[in-house]
Amino acid sequence: LVSENNNHPVESKPFVTQVILYGPGATTSCFQANVDDGAMVNVIDLKTFNKAAKYLRKLTRSTRILRMAEGTEVPSRGLWTGTFQWNKAKTRATFEVIDSGGIWSMLIGKPLLEQLRATHDYTTDTIII
């Protein structure tokens, strides 16, 4: 992408938002999440999950191996399923938990974006849910 005035590349930035995960007894944990409509799964980083694990439901077994954008394969450490809230939208969601090496805390992927019927306007960089 090139800007009209200087022929310099326009810098794109990740779409980052605040979300809430609900645990048993209505306990909540807030997270920063990157929205990635190219991710075919919803994902929570293992270190991030471990920090909030005492407030969330336990992981269930997952045998998935996820391929990262640069091609490395990372085994899932488990699945978290529970109530997810983003702004006023609240729904049941499932996330794979992997060790991302701290690159991000959480990814909202295409499955959740489809579930919420999200629309991303790239011109204004806004998401409507």
The first five atom37 places (N, CA, C, CB, O) and aatype in JSON, in Angstrom:
{
  "aatype": [10, 19, 15, 6, 2, 2, 2, 8, 14, 19, 6, 15, 11, 14, 13, 19, 16, 5, 19, 9, 10, 18, 7, 14, 7, 0, 16, 16, 15, 4, 13, 5, 0, 2, 19, 3, 3, 7, 0, 12, 19, 2, 19, 9, 3, 10, 11, 16, 13, 2, 11, 0, 0, 11, 18, 10, 1, 11, 10, 16, 1, 15, 16, 1, 9, 10, 1, 12, 0, 6, 7, 16, 6, 19, 14, 15, 1, 7, 10, 17, 16, 7, 16, 13, 5, 17, 2, 11, 0, 11, 16, 1, 0, 16, 13, 6, 19, 9, 3, 15, 7, 7, 9, 17, 15, 12, 10, 9, 7, 11, 14, 10, 10, 6, 5, 10, 1, 0, 16, 8, 3, 18, 16, 16, 3, 16, 9, 9, 9],
  "atom_mask": [
    [1, 1, 1, 1, 1],
    [1, 1, 1, 1, 1],
    [1, 1, 1, 1, 1],
    [1, 1, 1, 1, 1],
    [1, 1, 1, 1, 1],
    [1, 1, 1, 1, 1],
    [1, 1, 1, 1, 1],
    [1, 1, 1, 1, 1],
    [1, 1, 1, 1, 1],
    [1, 1, 1, 1, 1],
    [1, 1, 1, 1, 1],
    [1, 1, 1, 1, 1],
    [1, 1, 1, 1, 1],
    [1, 1, 1, 1, 1],
    [1, 1, 1, 1, 1],
    [1, 1, 1, 1, 1],
    [1, 1, 1, 1, 1],
    [1, 1, 1, 1, 1],
    [1, 1, 1, 1, 1],
    [1, 1, 1, 1, 1],
    [1, 1, 1, 1, 1],
    [1, 1, 1, 1, 1],
    [1, 1, 1, 0, 1],
    [1, 1, 1, 1, 1],
    [1, 1, 1, 0, 1],
    [1, 1, 1, 1, 1],
    [1, 1, 1, 1, 1],
    [1, 1, 1, 1, 1],
    [1, 1, 1, 1, 1],
    [1, 1, 1, 1, 1],
    [1, 1, 1, 1, 1],
    [1, 1, 1, 1, 1],
    [1, 1, 1, 1, 1],
    [1, 1, 1, 1, 1],
    [1, 1, 1, 1, 1],
    [1, 1, 1, 1, 1],
    [1, 1, 1, 1, 1],
    [1, 1, 1, 0, 1],
    [1, 1, 1, 1, 1],
    [1, 1, 1, 1, 1],
    [1, 1, 1, 1, 1],
    [1, 1, 1, 1, 1],
    [1, 1, 1, 1, 1],
    [1, 1, 1, 1, 1],
    [1, 1, 1, 1, 1],
    [1, 1, 1, 1, 1],
    [1, 1, 1, 1, 1],
    [1, 1, 1, 1, 1],
    [1, 1, 1, 1, 1],
    [1, 1, 1, 1, 1],
    [1, 1, 1, 1, 1],
    [1, 1, 1, 1, 1],
    [1, 1, 1, 1, 1],
    [1, 1, 1, 1, 1],
    [1, 1, 1, 1, 1],
    [1, 1, 1, 1, 1],
    [1, 1, 1, 1, 1],
    [1, 1, 1, 1, 1],
    [1, 1, 1, 1, 1],
    [1, 1, 1, 1, 1],
    [1, 1, 1, 1, 1],
    [1, 1, 1, 1, 1],
    [1, 1, 1, 1, 1],
    [1, 1, 1, 1, 1],
    [1, 1, 1, 1, 1],
    [1, 1, 1, 1, 1],
    [1, 1, 1, 1, 1],
    [1, 1, 1, 1, 1],
    [1, 1, 1, 1, 1],
    [1, 1, 1, 1, 1],
    [1, 1, 1, 0, 1],
    [1, 1, 1, 1, 1],
    [1, 1, 1, 1, 1],
    [1, 1, 1, 1, 1],
    [1, 1, 1, 1, 1],
    [1, 1, 1, 1, 1],
    [1, 1, 1, 1, 1],
    [1, 1, 1, 0, 1],
    [1, 1, 1, 1, 1],
    [1, 1, 1, 1, 1],
    [1, 1, 1, 1, 1],
    [1, 1, 1, 0, 1],
    [1, 1, 1, 1, 1],
    [1, 1, 1, 1, 1],
    [1, 1, 1, 1, 1],
    [1, 1, 1, 1, 1],
    [1, 1, 1, 1, 1],
    [1, 1, 1, 1, 1],
    [1, 1, 1, 1, 1],
    [1, 1, 1, 1, 1],
    [1, 1, 1, 1, 1],
    [1, 1, 1, 1, 1],
    [1, 1, 1, 1, 1],
    [1, 1, 1, 1, 1],
    [1, 1, 1, 1, 1],
    [1, 1, 1, 1, 1],
    [1, 1, 1, 1, 1],
    [1, 1, 1, 1, 1],
    [1, 1, 1, 1, 1],
    [1, 1, 1, 1, 1],
    [1, 1, 1, 0, 1],
    [1, 1, 1, 0, 1],
    [1, 1, 1, 1, 1],
    [1, 1, 1, 1, 1],
    [1, 1, 1, 1, 1],
    [1, 1, 1, 1, 1],
    [1, 1, 1, 1, 1],
    [1, 1, 1, 1, 1],
    [1, 1, 1, 0, 1],
    [1, 1, 1, 1, 1],
    [1, 1, 1, 1, 1],
    [1, 1, 1, 1, 1],
    [1, 1, 1, 1, 1],
    [1, 1, 1, 1, 1],
    [1, 1, 1, 1, 1],
    [1, 1, 1, 1, 1],
    [1, 1, 1, 1, 1],
    [1, 1, 1, 1, 1],
    [1, 1, 1, 1, 1],
    [1, 1, 1, 1, 1],
    [1, 1, 1, 1, 1],
    [1, 1, 1, 1, 1],
    [1, 1, 1, 1, 1],
    [1, 1, 1, 1, 1],
    [1, 1, 1, 1, 1],
    [1, 1, 1, 1, 1],
    [1, 1, 1, 1, 1],
    [1, 1, 1, 1, 1],
    [1, 1, 1, 1, 1]
  ],
  "atom_positions": [
    [[0.85, -1.17, 0.0], [0.0, 0.0, 0.0], [0.9, 1.24, 0.0], [-0.97, -0.01, 1.22], [1.86, 1.3, 0.76]],
    [[0.59, 2.2, -0.83], [1.4, 3.41, -0.94], [0.49, 4.62, -0.72], [2.11, 3.49, -2.33], [-0.61, 4.68, -1.26]],
    [[0.97, 5.57, 0.08], [0.19, 6.79, 0.3], [0.22, 7.65, -0.95], [0.73, 7.58, 1.53], [1.15, 7.56, -1.76]],
    [[-0.79, 8.49, -1.1], [-0.89, 9.31, -2.31], [0.12, 10.45, -2.35], [-2.27, 9.87, -2.43], [0.5, 10.89, -3.43]],
    [[0.55, 10.94, -1.19], [1.37, 12.15, -1.2], [2.87, 11.92, -1.34], [1.12, 12.89, 0.05], [3.55, 12.73, -1.97]],
    [[3.42, 10.86, -0.79], [4.89, 10.72, -0.78], [5.41, 9.43, -1.4], [5.39, 10.81, 0.62], [6.62, 9.22, -1.45]],
    [[4.53, 8.59, -1.86], [4.93, 7.27, -2.33], [5.64, 6.45, -1.26], [5.82, 7.41, -3.54], [6.44, 5.57, -1.57]],
    [[5.34, 6.74, 0.03], [5.88, 5.96, 1.15], [4.85, 4.93, 1.56], [6.25, 6.88, 2.34], [3.64, 5.18, 1.49]],
    [[5.31, 3.77, 1.97], [4.36, 2.75, 2.44], [3.56, 3.26, 3.64], [5.1, 1.45, 2.81], [4.11, 3.93, 4.52]],
    [[2.27, 2.93, 3.67], [1.43, 3.24, 4.82], [1.62, 2.09, 5.81], [-0.09, 3.43, 4.4], [1.49, 0.92, 5.44]],
    [[1.91, 2.43, 7.05], [2.16, 1.41, 8.05], [0.85, 0.89, 8.63], [3.05, 1.95, 9.17], [0.06, 1.65, 9.18]],
    [[0.63, -0.41, 8.5], [-0.53, -1.04, 9.11], [-0.18, -1.46, 10.52], [-1.0, -2.26, 8.28], [0.96, -1.84, 10.81]],
    [[-1.16, -1.38, 11.41], [-0.96, -1.77, 12.8], [-1.95, -2.86, 13.15], [-1.12, -0.55, 13.75], [-3.04, -2.91, 12.59]],
    [[-1.57, -3.76, 14.07], [-2.51, -4.8, 14.49], [-3.74, -4.18, 15.15], [-1.82, -5.79, 15.46], [-3.64, -3.14, 15.81]],
    [[-4.88, -4.82, 14.97], [-6.09, -4.39, 15.66], [-6.09, -5.07, 17.02], [-7.4, -4.75, 14.83], [-6.22, -6.29, 17.12]],
    [[-5.94, -4.27, 18.08], [-5.87, -4.78, 19.44], [-7.06, -4.24, 20.21], [-4.52, -4.4, 20.13], [-7.39, -3.05, 20.11]],
    [[-7.7, -5.11, 21.0], [-8.89, -4.71, 21.75], [-8.86, -5.36, 23.13], [-10.17, -5.1, 21.0], [-8.06, -6.26, 23.37]],
    [[-9.72, -4.91, 24.02], [-9.86, -5.48, 25.36], [-11.04, -6.44, 25.35], [-10.05, -4.36, 26.44], [-12.11, -6.11, 24.82]],
    [[-10.85, -7.62, 25.94], [-11.93, -8.6, 26.05], [-11.98, -9.14, 27.47], [-11.74, -9.76, 25.03], [-11.04, -8.96, 28.25]],
    [[-13.08, -9.8, 27.79], [-13.26, -10.39, 29.12], [-13.6, -11.86, 28.95], [-14.38, -9.65, 29.92], [-14.43, -12.22, 28.12]],
    [[-12.95, -12.71, 29.75], [-13.31, -14.12, 29.84], [-13.93, -14.34, 31.22], [-12.07, -15.05, 29.6], [-13.44, -13.83, 32.22]],
    [[-15.01, -15.11, 31.24], [-15.71, -15.39, 32.49], [-15.37, -16.78, 32.99], [-17.22, -15.25, 32.31], [-15.32, -17.74, 32.23]],
    [[-15.13, -16.85, 34.29], [-14.87, -18.14, 34.92], [-16.04, -18.53, 35.8], [0.0, 0.0, 0.0], [-17.08, -17.87, 35.79]],
    [[-15.87, -19.62, 36.55], [-16.93, -20.07, 37.45], [-17.28, -18.99, 38.48], [-16.52, -21.36, 38.15], [-16.41, -18.25, 38.94]],
    [[-18.55, -18.92, 38.84], [-18.98, -17.95, 39.84], [-18.89, -16.53, 39.37], [0.0, 0.0, 0.0], [-18.77, -15.61, 40.19]],
    [[-18.95, -16.31, 38.08], [-18.93, -14.97, 37.47], [-17.62, -14.22, 37.68], [-20.05, -14.14, 38.02], [-17.58, -13.0, 37.56]],
    [[-16.52, -14.94, 38.0], [-15.22, -14.28, 38.06], [-14.81, -13.91, 36.64], [-14.14, -15.19, 38.74], [-15.15, -14.6, 35.69]],
    [[-14.09, -12.82, 36.53], [-13.7, -12.36, 35.2], [-12.2, -12.11, 35.13], [-14.46, -11.09, 34.83], [-11.54, -11.83, 36.13]],
    [[-11.68, -12.22, 33.92], [-10.29, -11.88, 33.63], [-10.27, -11.07, 32.35], [-9.4, -13.17, 33.51], [-10.87, -11.46, 31.35]],
    [[-9.57, -9.93, 32.39], [-9.48, -9.06, 31.22], [-8.19, -9.35, 30.46], [-9.53, -7.56, 31.64], [-7.14, -9.62, 31.05]],
    [[-8.29, -9.3, 29.15], [-7.15, -9.58, 28.28], [-7.07, -8.57, 27.16], [-7.24, -11.0, 27.72], [-8.08, -8.0, 26.75]],
    [[-5.86, -8.36, 26.67], [-5.68, -7.65, 25.4], [-5.66, -8.72, 24.33], [-4.35, -6.78, 25.38], [-4.97, -9.73, 24.46]],
    [[-6.43, -8.5, 23.28], [-6.52, -9.5, 22.21], [-6.24, -8.87, 20.86], [-7.89, -10.16, 22.21], [-6.72, -7.77, 20.56]],
    [[-5.46, -9.56, 20.06], [-5.25, -9.15, 18.67], [-6.33, -9.8, 17.82], [-3.81, -9.56, 18.16], [-6.63, -10.98, 17.97]],
    [[-6.92, -9.01, 16.94], [-7.9, -9.54, 16.0], [-7.14, -9.94, 14.74], [-9.04, -8.5, 15.68], [-6.42, -9.14, 14.15]],
    [[-7.32, -11.21, 14.34], [-6.58, -11.73, 13.19], [-7.54, -12.55, 12.34], [-5.36, -12.6, 13.64], [-7.76, -13.73, 12.61]],
    [[-8.11, -11.92, 11.31], [-9.08, -12.63, 10.48], [-8.42, -13.66, 9.56], [-9.87, -11.64, 9.64], [-9.11, -14.34, 8.8]],
    [[-7.11, -13.79, 9.63], [-6.41, -14.83, 8.9], [-6.15, -16.06, 9.75], [0.0, 0.0, 0.0], [-5.75, -17.11, 9.23]],
    [[-6.37, -15.95, 11.06], [-6.18, -17.09, 11.97], [-7.4, -17.99, 11.91], [-5.94, -16.61, 13.44], [-8.53, -17.52, 12.08]],
    [[-7.2, -19.26, 11.66], [-8.31, -20.2, 11.51], [-8.78, -20.78, 12.84], [-7.9, -21.32, 10.6], [-9.67, -21.63, 12.86]],
    [[-8.19, -20.32, 13.94], [-8.59, -20.72, 15.29], [-8.5, -19.51, 16.21], [-7.71, -21.9, 15.82], [-7.81, -18.54, 15.9]],
    [[-9.2, -19.57, 17.33], [-9.05, -18.59, 18.4], [-8.0, -19.14, 19.35], [-10.43, -18.31, 19.15], [-7.99, -20.34, 19.63]],
    [[-7.1, -18.29, 19.83], [-5.96, -18.79, 20.6], [-5.65, -17.88, 21.79], [-4.72, -18.9, 19.7], [-5.77, -16.66, 21.71]],
    [[-5.26, -18.52, 22.91], [-4.75, -17.82, 24.09], [-3.32, -18.3, 24.3], [-5.65, -18.07, 25.38], [-3.05, -19.49, 24.22]],
    [[-2.42, -17.37, 24.56], [-1.03, -17.73, 24.87], [-0.98, -18.45, 26.22], [-0.11, -16.46, 24.89], [-1.7, -18.07, 27.14]],
    [[-0.15, -19.46, 26.33], [-0.05, -20.27, 27.55], [0.32, -19.44, 28.78], [0.99, -21.36, 27.36], [-0.29, -19.6, 29.84]],
    [[1.29, -18.56, 28.64], [1.7, -17.73, 29.78], [0.55, -16.83, 30.23], [2.94, -16.87, 29.4], [0.33, -16.65, 31.43]],
    [[-0.17, -16.26, 29.29], [-1.32, -15.42, 29.6], [-2.4, -16.24, 30.3], [-1.89, -14.77, 28.32], [-2.96, -15.81, 31.3]],
    [[-2.67, -17.44, 29.77], [-3.68, -18.3, 30.39], [-3.28, -18.65, 31.82], [-3.88, -19.58, 29.56], [-4.1, -18.58, 32.73]],
    [[-2.01, -19.03, 32.01], [-1.57, -19.44, 33.35], [-1.71, -18.33, 34.38], [-0.12, -19.89, 33.29], [-1.98, -18.61, 35.55]],
    [[-1.54, -17.07, 33.97], [-1.7, -15.94, 34.9], [-3.13, -15.83, 35.4], [-1.29, -14.64, 34.22], [-3.36, -15.39, 36.53]],
    [[-4.11, -16.23, 34.56], [-5.52, -16.09, 34.92], [-6.19, -17.43, 35.22], [-6.26, -15.38, 33.81], [-7.39, -17.46, 35.51]],
    [[-5.45, -18.53, 35.15], [-6.03, -19.87, 35.24], [-6.89, -20.09, 36.49], [-4.94, -20.9, 35.21], [-7.9, -20.78, 36.42]],
    [[-6.5, -19.5, 37.61], [-7.27, -19.74, 38.84], [-8.66, -19.12, 38.76], [-6.52, -19.19, 40.05], [-9.53, -19.47, 39.56]],
    [[-8.89, -18.19, 37.83], [-10.19, -17.55, 37.68], [-11.03, -18.14, 36.55], [-10.0, -16.08, 37.45], [-12.2, -17.78, 36.38]],
    [[-10.44, -19.05, 35.77], [-11.1, -19.58, 34.58], [-11.37, -21.07, 34.72], [-10.25, -19.31, 33.34], [-10.84, -21.73, 35.61]],
    [[-12.2, -21.57, 33.82], [-12.45, -23.01, 33.77], [-11.16, -23.73, 33.35], [-13.61, -23.34, 32.78], [-10.32, -23.16, 32.66]],
    [[-11.04, -24.97, 33.78], [-9.87, -25.78, 33.45], [-9.85, -26.08, 31.95], [-9.87, -27.09, 34.25], [-10.88, -26.09, 31.28]],
    [[-8.64, -26.33, 31.45], [-8.49, -26.72, 30.06], [-8.96, -28.15, 29.85], [-7.02, -26.56, 29.61], [-8.85, -28.99, 30.75]],
    [[-9.49, -28.41, 28.66], [-9.79, -29.78, 28.27], [-8.74, -30.2, 27.24], [-11.25, -29.91, 27.68], [-8.03, -29.36, 26.69]],
    [[-8.64, -31.48, 27.01], [-7.6, -32.03, 26.14], [-7.79, -31.61, 24.69], [-7.58, -33.56, 26.25], [-8.91, -31.57, 24.18]],
    [[-6.69, -31.3, 24.04], [-6.68, -31.02, 22.61], [-5.47, -31.71, 22.0], [-6.65, -29.48, 22.33], [-4.38, -31.69, 22.57]],
    [[-5.67, -32.31, 20.84], [-4.57, -32.99, 20.15], [-4.1, -32.19, 18.93], [-4.99, -34.4, 19.73], [-3.3, -32.67, 18.14]],
    [[-4.61, -30.96, 18.79], [-4.28, -30.16, 17.61], [-2.84, -29.67, 17.65], [-5.23, -28.98, 17.5], [-2.28, -29.4, 18.71]],
    [[-2.27, -29.57, 16.47], [-0.96, -28.94, 16.29], [-1.21, -27.77, 15.35], [0.13, -29.96, 15.71], [-1.69, -27.96, 14.23]],
    [[-0.89, -26.58, 15.8], [-1.18, -25.37, 15.03], [0.05, -24.92, 14.26], [-1.67, -24.25, 15.95], [1.16, -24.94, 14.78]],
    [[-0.16, -24.53, 13.01], [0.92, -24.01, 12.18], [0.88, -22.48, 12.26], [0.79, -24.51, 10.69], [-0.13, -21.86, 11.93]],
    [[1.98, -21.9, 12.69], [2.08, -20.45, 12.8], [2.32, -19.84, 11.42], [3.21, -20.05, 13.77], [2.63, -20.55, 10.46]],
    [[2.18, -18.53, 11.33], [2.33, -17.83, 10.04], [3.68, -18.09, 9.39], [2.13, -16.33, 10.24], [3.77, -18.18, 8.16]],
    [[4.73, -18.21, 10.2], [6.07, -18.42, 9.62], [6.37, -19.89, 9.37], [7.13, -17.83, 10.53], [7.46, -20.24, 8.94]],
    [[5.39, -20.77, 9.65], [5.53, -22.18, 9.31], [5.83, -23.13, 10.45], [0.0, 0.0, 0.0], [5.72, -24.34, 10.28]],
    [[6.22, -22.62, 11.61], [6.5, -23.53, 12.73], [5.2, -24.17, 13.22], [7.2, -22.77, 13.89], [4.12, -23.59, 13.11]],
    [[5.34, -25.37, 13.76], [4.19, -26.09, 14.3], [4.27, -26.08, 15.82], [4.13, -27.54, 13.76], [5.32, -26.37, 16.39]],
    [[3.15, -25.75, 16.46], [3.1, -25.63, 17.91], [1.94, -26.47, 18.43], [2.95, -24.13, 18.35], [0.8, -26.29, 18.01]],
    [[2.23, -27.41, 19.36], [1.15, -28.24, 19.89], [0.25, -27.45, 20.84], [1.72, -29.46, 20.61], [0.72, -26.61, 21.61]],
    [[-1.04, -27.73, 20.77], [-1.98, -27.12, 21.72], [-1.74, -27.71, 23.09], [-3.45, -27.33, 21.27], [-1.46, -28.9, 23.22]],
    [[-1.86, -26.88, 24.12], [-1.74, -27.35, 25.5], [-3.11, -27.67, 26.08], [-1.02, -26.29, 26.37], [-3.22, -28.18, 27.2]],
    [[-4.16, -27.36, 25.31], [-5.52, -27.66, 25.76], [-6.49, -26.66, 25.19], [0.0, 0.0, 0.0], [-6.11, -25.69, 24.54]],
    [[-7.78, -26.92, 25.44], [-8.86, -26.05, 24.98], [-9.52, -25.37, 26.16], [-9.91, -26.85, 24.18], [-9.81, -26.01, 27.18]],
    [[-9.74, -24.08, 26.04], [-10.56, -23.37, 27.02], [-11.89, -23.04, 26.36], [-9.84, -22.07, 27.55], [-11.92, -22.49, 25.26]],
    [[-12.97, -23.38, 27.03], [-14.31, -23.04, 26.56], [-15.04, -22.33, 27.67], [-15.08, -24.31, 26.09], [-15.04, -22.78, 28.82]],
    [[-15.65, -21.21, 27.34], [-16.38, -20.46, 28.35], [-17.0, -19.21, 27.74], [0.0, 0.0, 0.0], [-17.06, -19.06, 26.53]],
    [[-17.44, -18.33, 28.62], [-18.1, -17.11, 28.18], [-17.06, -16.05, 27.87], [-19.09, -16.6, 29.24], [-16.14, -15.79, 28.66]],
    [[-17.22, -15.45, 26.71], [-16.31, -14.44, 26.17], [-17.11, -13.17, 25.94], [-15.62, -14.93, 24.84], [-18.23, -13.22, 25.43]],
    [[-16.54, -12.02, 26.31], [-17.22, -10.74, 26.07], [-16.27, -9.77, 25.4], [-17.74, -10.14, 27.39], [-15.12, -9.6, 25.81]],
    [[-16.79, -9.13, 24.34], [-16.06, -8.08, 23.62], [-17.04, -6.94, 23.45], [-15.49, -8.6, 22.22], [-18.04, -7.07, 22.73]],
    [[-16.76, -5.84, 24.1], [-17.71, -4.72, 24.18], [-19.04, -5.27, 24.71], [-17.91, -4.03, 22.77], [-19.06, -5.87, 25.78]],
    [[-20.14, -5.07, 23.99], [-21.43, -5.54, 24.48], [-21.76, -6.96, 24.02], [-22.52, -4.6, 24.02], [-22.74, -7.55, 24.47]],
    [[-20.95, -7.51, 23.12], [-21.19, -8.87, 22.6], [-20.67, -9.89, 23.61], [-20.52, -9.06, 21.21], [-19.51, -9.83, 24.03]],
    [[-21.53, -10.82, 23.98], [-21.18, -11.84, 24.95], [-21.63, -13.18, 24.39], [-21.83, -11.55, 26.36], [-22.79, -13.33, 24.0]],
    [[-20.72, -14.17, 24.34], [-21.04, -15.45, 23.73], [-20.17, -16.55, 24.32], [-20.87, -15.38, 22.22], [-19.17, -16.28, 24.99]],
    [[-20.55, -17.78, 24.07], [-19.72, -18.93, 24.46], [-18.7, -19.13, 23.34], [-20.6, -20.23, 24.69], [-19.05, -19.1, 22.16]],
    [[-17.45, -19.32, 23.72], [-16.38, -19.44, 22.72], [-15.37, -20.48, 23.17], [-15.69, -18.08, 22.48], [-15.28, -20.82, 24.35]],
    [[-14.6, -20.97, 22.21], [-13.54, -21.94, 22.48], [-12.23, -21.41, 21.94], [-13.88, -23.32, 21.86], [-12.17, -20.88, 20.83]],
    [[-11.17, -21.56, 22.73], [-9.82, -21.1, 22.36], [-8.83, -22.23, 22.58], [-9.42, -19.85, 23.19], [-8.86, -22.91, 23.6]],
    [[-7.95, -22.43, 21.61], [-6.79, -23.3, 21.82], [-5.8, -22.51, 22.68], [-6.14, -23.77, 20.44], [-5.7, -21.29, 22.56]],
    [[-5.08, -23.2, 23.55], [-4.04, -22.57, 24.37], [-2.7, -23.12, 23.9], [-4.27, -22.83, 25.91], [-2.46, -24.33, 23.94]],
    [[-1.82, -22.22, 23.47], [-0.49, -22.62, 22.99], [0.58, -21.7, 23.57], [-0.44, -22.59, 21.44], [0.3, -20.61, 24.06]],
    [[1.81, -22.17, 23.51], [2.95, -21.33, 23.89], [3.38, -20.55, 22.65], [4.14, -22.19, 24.46], [4.06, -21.07, 21.77]],
    [[2.95, -19.27, 22.6], [3.29, -18.44, 21.44], [4.64, -17.76, 21.61], [2.21, -17.38, 21.22], [5.11, -17.06, 20.71]],
    [[5.27, -17.98, 22.75], [6.53, -17.29, 23.02], [6.32, -15.84, 23.4], [0.0, 0.0, 0.0], [7.26, -15.04, 23.36]],
    [[5.09, -15.5, 23.78], [4.81, -14.14, 24.21], [4.63, -13.14, 23.08], [0.0, 0.0, 0.0], [4.62, -11.93, 23.33]],
    [[4.47, -13.61, 21.86], [4.29, -12.71, 20.72], [3.01, -11.91, 20.87], [4.28, -13.49, 19.4], [2.95, -10.74, 20.5]],
    [[1.97, -12.54, 21.42], [0.68, -11.91, 21.68], [0.05, -12.64, 22.86], [-0.26, -11.94, 20.42], [0.5, -13.72, 23.24]],
    [[-0.99, -12.05, 23.44], [-1.68, -12.67, 24.58], [-2.84, -13.53, 24.13], [-2.18, -11.6, 25.54], [-3.05, -14.63, 24.64]],
    [[-3.58, -13.02, 23.17], [-4.76, -13.72, 22.69], [-5.02, -13.33, 21.26], [-5.99, -13.41, 23.58], [-4.8, -12.18, 20.87]],
    [[-5.5, -14.29, 20.46], [-5.91, -14.01, 19.08], [-7.4, -14.3, 18.94], [-5.08, -14.85, 18.07], [-7.86, -15.39, 19.24]],
    [[-8.12, -13.31, 18.47], [-9.5, -13.53, 18.07], [-9.42, -13.87, 16.59], [-10.44, -12.25, 18.35], [-9.13, -13.01, 15.76]],
    [[-9.69, -15.12, 16.27], [-9.56, -15.59, 14.9], [-10.86, -15.59, 14.14], [0.0, 0.0, 0.0], [-11.9, -15.14, 14.63]],
    [[-10.79, -16.1, 12.93], [-11.94, -16.12, 12.04], [-13.16, -16.84, 12.62], [-11.55, -16.77, 10.74], [-14.28, -16.37, 12.41]],
    [[-13.0, -17.97, 13.35], [-14.19, -18.62, 13.88], [-15.04, -17.71, 14.79], [-13.79, -19.84, 14.65], [-16.27, -17.7, 14.68]],
    [[-14.4, -16.97, 15.67], [-15.15, -16.09, 16.56], [-15.68, -14.86, 15.82], [-14.27, -15.65, 17.73], [-16.78, -14.4, 16.1]],
    [[-14.9, -14.34, 14.88], [-15.37, -13.21, 14.07], [-16.63, -13.6, 13.28], [-14.26, -12.72, 13.11], [-17.56, -12.81, 13.16]],
    [[-16.64, -14.82, 12.74], [-17.82, -15.31, 12.03], [-18.99, -15.5, 12.99], [-17.51, -16.63, 11.31], [-20.12, -15.12, 12.67]],
    [[-18.72, -16.08, 14.15], [-19.76, -16.31, 15.15], [-20.42, -15.0, 15.57], [-19.17, -17.02, 16.39], [-21.64, -14.95, 15.76]],
    [[-19.62, -13.94, 15.72], [-20.14, -12.63, 16.13], [-20.67, -11.81, 14.95], [-19.05, -11.84, 16.84], [-21.22, -10.73, 15.13]],
    [[-20.5, -12.35, 13.73], [-20.9, -11.64, 12.5], [-20.21, -10.28, 12.42], [-22.43, -11.46, 12.45], [-20.82, -9.27, 12.07]],
    [[-18.92, -10.29, 12.74], [-18.13, -9.06, 12.76], [-17.86, -8.55, 11.34], [-16.79, -9.29, 13.49], [-17.69, -9.33, 10.4]],
    [[-17.84, -7.23, 11.22], [-17.49, -6.58, 9.96], [-16.33, -5.64, 10.24], [-18.71, -5.81, 9.35], [-16.41, -4.77, 11.11]],
    [[-15.24, -5.8, 9.49], [-14.04, -4.97, 9.69], [-13.96, -3.97, 8.54], [-12.74, -5.84, 9.77], [-13.84, -4.35, 7.38]],
    [[-14.02, -2.69, 8.88], [-13.82, -1.62, 7.89], [-12.35, -1.24, 7.95], [-14.77, -0.37, 8.17], [-11.91, -0.57, 8.89]],
    [[-11.59, -1.67, 6.96], [-10.15, -1.44, 6.97], [-9.79, 0.02, 6.72], [-9.49, -2.31, 5.93], [-8.7, 0.45, 7.1]],
    [[-10.68, 0.78, 6.11], [-10.41, 2.2, 5.87], [-10.34, 2.98, 7.17], [-11.49, 2.79, 4.96], [-9.46, 3.82, 7.35]],
    [[-11.28, 2.69, 8.07], [-11.31, 3.39, 9.36], [-10.73, 2.54, 10.48], [-12.73, 3.79, 9.71], [-10.61, 3.0, 11.61]],
    [[-10.38, 1.3, 10.17], [-9.88, 0.31, 11.13], [-10.82, 0.17, 12.32], [-8.48, 0.69, 11.6], [-10.41, 0.29, 13.48]],
    [[-12.08, -0.08, 12.01], [-13.08, -0.32, 13.05], [-13.76, -1.67, 12.78], [-14.14, 0.84, 13.09], [-13.88, -2.11, 11.63]],
    [[-14.18, -2.3, 13.85], [-14.9, -3.57, 13.75], [-16.27, -3.38, 14.37], [-14.13, -4.73, 14.44], [-16.4, -2.9, 15.49]],
    [[-17.29, -3.78, 13.63], [-18.66, -3.7, 14.11], [-19.1, -5.12, 14.45], [-19.61, -3.04, 13.06], [-19.01, -6.03, 13.62]],
    [[-19.58, -5.29, 15.7], [-20.1, -6.6, 16.11], [-21.51, -6.45, 16.65], [-19.18, -7.25, 17.17], [-22.12, -7.44, 17.06]]
  ]
}
